[in-house]
């Protein structure tokens, strides 16, 4: 468990609020699709994600930026392209396991 949310001290409240914010950002359906692509491919450029999702590059870039700011992804410039990789963290690993497990159950 990430937090003992039964505790009412200020530090625990701040952790709960930070976790809620991360879950809110990751919980968007488009962002979940993007995360699934990155979980599968490890490193993916914006144009590849846009093509796989049949979406506009600007919209995909907007979602990727939100995920990067929240600590899910790391952007890397490769020539004219921006590619993203998943940052290593316990939260990201647990999220990946949860999403992939549920994706397999629904297949």
DARA-V618562 format. One record per backbone hydrogen bond with DSSP energy under -0.5 kcal/mol. CO is the residue of the C=O (numbers start at 1). NH is the residue of the N-H. E is the energy in kcal/mol with one decimal. If there is no record, write none. Layout:
BEGIN
CO_NH_E + CO_NH_E
END
This chain:
BEGIN
3_5_-1.0 + 4_7_-1.7 + 9_13_-2.0 + 10_14_-2.4 + 11_15_-1.9 + 12_16_-2.3 + 13_17_-2.5 + 14_18_-2.2 + 15_19_-2.4 + 16_20_-2.6 + 17_21_-2.0 + 18_22_-2.1 + 19_23_-2.5 + 20_24_-2.2 + 21_25_-2.2 + 22_26_-2.7 + 23_27_-1.8 + 25_28_-0.9 + 28_32_-2.4 + 29_33_-1.9 + 30_34_-2.2 + 31_35_-2.7 + 32_36_-2.3 + 33_37_-1.9 + 34_38_-2.3 + 35_39_-3.0 + 36_40_-1.9 + 37_41_-2.8 + 38_42_-2.2 + 41_43_-2.5 + 42_86_-0.7 + 44_84_-3.0 + 45_48_-0.5 + 45_49_-2.0 + 46_50_-2.7 + 47_51_-2.1 + 48_52_-2.6 + 49_53_-2.3 + 50_54_-0.7 + 50_55_-2.5 + 51_54_-0.6 + 56_60_-2.1 + 57_61_-2.8 + 58_62_-1.9 + 59_63_-2.0 + 60_64_-2.6 + 61_65_-2.5 + 62_66_-1.8 + 63_67_-2.2 + 64_68_-2.4 + 65_69_-2.7 + 66_70_-1.5 + 67_72_-2.7 + 67_73_-0.8 + 68_71_-1.4 + 72_87_-2.5 + 74_85_-1.8 + 76_83_-3.2 + 78_81_-2.0 + 81_78_-3.3 + 81_83_-0.5 + 82_46_-2.2 + 83_76_-2.8 + 84_44_-2.1 + 85_74_-2.7 + 87_89_-0.6 + 89_93_-2.4 + 90_94_-2.7 + 91_95_-2.7 + 92_96_-2.6 + 93_97_-2.5 + 94_98_-2.4 + 95_99_-2.9 + 96_100_-2.8 + 97_101_-2.1 + 98_102_-2.1 + 99_103_-2.5 + 100_104_-2.0 + 101_105_-1.6 + 102_106_-1.7 + 104_107_-0.7
END
